[in-house]
Amino acid sequence: MSTITVPPMRATWISPPSPPPPVEAALDAAYETHRRFRHGAFAEYCPTCHVPAGELCLARRSVHSARRQAHRARLAQTELVPLLAAVAR
């Protein structure tokens, strides 16, 4: 009877597939537009990577959760229509 030896399994890292170039261009344009006009979380200072408002986070194509939370906290304190709310009071 013969013995079969199996080589040990090696861990291989497979990088995720990168998006196609048109998708990358669209993502870059969307983030640049949000940054330029300070929309959403880009209106806030990032406490994680310490970039000022209106700048991209140091992590490419990512907004740190602390920055998103700061934006949500500011939205909760802001009235949607401050002038109409003042007239209605």
C-alpha positions in Angstrom: 0.0 0.0 0.0 1.4 3.4 -0.9 1.0 6.6 1.0 0.0 9.8 -0.7 1.5 13.0 0.8 -0.3 16.2 0.4 1.7 19.4 0.5 0.6 21.8 3.3 -1.9 24.5 2.4 -0.5 28.0 2.2 -2.6 31.1 2.9 -2.8 33.2 -0.2 -4.1 36.7 -0.2 -6.3 37.6 -3.1 -6.8 41.3 -3.6 -10.3 42.4 -4.3 -11.0 43.2 -8.0 -10.5 46.8 -8.8 -13.4 48.6 -10.3 -13.3 49.3 -14.0 -11.8 52.7 -15.0 -15.2 54.4 -15.8 -16.4 53.5 -12.3 -13.2 54.8 -10.8 -13.6 58.1 -12.7 -17.2 58.4 -11.6 -16.3 57.8 -7.9 -13.5 60.3 -8.1 -15.8 62.9 -9.6 -18.5 62.3 -7.0 -16.0 62.7 -4.1 -14.5 65.8 -5.6 -17.9 67.4 -6.1 -18.8 66.7 -2.5 -15.5 68.0 -1.3 -15.6 71.1 -3.4 -19.1 72.2 -2.3 -18.7 70.8 1.2 -21.7 68.5 1.0 -22.5 65.9 3.6 -19.6 64.8 5.8 -17.1 66.9 3.9 -18.6 70.0 5.6 -17.0 68.8 8.9 -13.5 68.7 10.2 -12.2 65.1 10.4 -11.2 64.2 14.0 -9.5 61.0 12.8 -7.1 62.2 10.1 -7.2 65.9 11.2 -8.1 67.4 7.8 -10.1 70.6 7.7 -13.7 70.9 6.3 -13.8 70.7 2.5 -10.8 68.3 2.2 -10.8 64.6 1.5 -9.9 62.2 4.3 -6.4 60.8 4.0 -7.9 57.3 3.3 -8.7 57.4 -0.4 -12.4 57.1 -1.3 -13.4 56.8 2.3 -14.9 59.1 5.0 -14.0 58.2 8.5 -16.9 57.3 10.8 -16.1 60.0 13.3 -16.5 62.6 10.5 -19.9 61.1 9.5 -21.0 61.1 13.2 -20.0 64.7 13.6 -22.1 65.6 10.5 -25.1 63.6 11.7 -24.9 65.4 15.1 -24.8 68.8 13.4 -27.8 67.8 11.3 -29.8 66.8 14.4 -29.2 70.3 15.9 -30.0 72.2 12.7 -33.6 73.1 11.7 -34.3 72.3 8.1 -36.1 75.5 7.3 -34.9 78.1 9.9 -36.6 81.1 8.4 -40.0 79.5 8.1 -39.6 78.0 11.6 -38.9 81.5 13.0 -42.0 83.0 11.2 -44.2 80.1 12.5 -43.3 80.8 16.2 
